[in-house]
Amino acid sequence: KIASMNLSESSRGADTQPTTEISITEPSSSPPVPSRGRRLLSYLRLLDLPTPRRLVPSDPAFEWPSMKSGVRQRAKDEARLRALQTDAIEARQSGDVERINAIFQRISSIAYGEGVTPQAREDFLIRYGCTGWTEDVLDYIVALASDRGIVEIGSGNGQWARAILDR
């Protein structure tokens, strides 16, 4: 079952408190897997696939050049990080601070990108969470949830909720 909480401020006056409505509903079935025919029509750009949908290895999203490139780059990065693991262990055991810092810099550049410091990454996470939003996405969520509540699952520190409430 899914519990959702809806905070209504529409009737809020100077001397009234916002009302809270809590509802419990049965979860809907999992999103459908598009049929082979729908995936073919999507590949031919004659039909858009439903969103949300359950992703399977044959989903057209995995055929996008940027997705394929990203998967290849991730595999390369994972191999580079594994190769640094032995060096990192040896540096730690030796207590050589300069060597530890040099390896840490290499690990950071692989994990976060060239020129992105761990602090810059942390600052991004504090502000946006693991995924940044755009105004278009926030508008879509607000429009979609205009007549119902929003349930956040795995919402981290609630940055998206704050961004929606700040609108």
Secondary structure, DSSP 8 states (H G I E B T S, - for coil): -EEEEEEE-TT--TT---EEEEEEE----------HHHHHHHHTTSS---SS----TT-GGGGSHHHHHHHHHHHHHHHHHHHHHHHHHHHHHHT-HHHHHHHHHHHHHHHH-TT--HHHHHHHHHHHTTS---HHHHHHHHHHTTTS----SS-TT-HHHHHHHT-
